[in-house]
Amino acid sequence: MEKNTESKLPDKTDRKRSATPVDTISSLYSFPAAFASSSKKVLRSLNVFPLMSDKLFDGVKEFHSKDFIENREIFRQLQQEQHPHTLFIGCSDSRVVPSLITKSLPGELFIVRNIANIVPVHNMKQMDYVATSAVIEYAVKVLEVENIIICGHSNCGGCQALYYEPQRMRKLPQTRKWLSLAKSVKNSVKKKIAENPVLEPERSKMTEQLNIVQQMNHLLTYPYLRSKYQKGQIRLMGWYYAIETGDVYNYSVEKRVFEKIS
């Protein structure tokens, strides 16, 4: 007699195996409930929690019901691969939104952001600061981007912090170490204004713009990138975004000035 091969309800073991990915993840990596609960109480007491959570979740719902639907074909094409044309290296500042500034669609920009839009100098012997360097490596060697943009901006807190007294940065050891990569920028600006003194707002703007140019120079310390640049296979751009006006200025290598994109 043949065995009955009809489907049957899974037993407890089978039900565990058929759990959804979310269920599995939740059971393996649970966030400390006590901590989560106490955090919510603090936020609610400040009337912050509803605003923060509701706005973010509502945003996700609107994206899925509106933006995703409108761009369904784009996302379908992107489901298996990406072919971005540009690596955008920008500041982590919440006011700088790469896709908004460039009016780019999903899949066009490969993005890395950090404090003060810094590019570590290439150094294979001392593998420090590899997060940003890894993105540059992948973008150039694997994705073969055509452009790299270094985008700085006005009122940059990272650039301002270069001039803080050590005591003020005492509680931010990792930030202090990261900003040390832009020490040469501060030194150059201080040397220049020693000869021609300026007010602090002008010093800030000089620092922000010189920092962009310096990071462009740092990009050329990457041998594989420098080779492509010299062959005309990749374009390097330095942008300065003025938050208060919405204007973006492109650095002219020939003229050595930032020119408004218009």
Summary of the structure (lengths in Angstrom):
residues: 262
radius of gyration: 24.4
end to end distance: 82.6
largest distance: 100.7
contacts: 668
relative contact order: 0.10
helix: 52%
strand: 14%
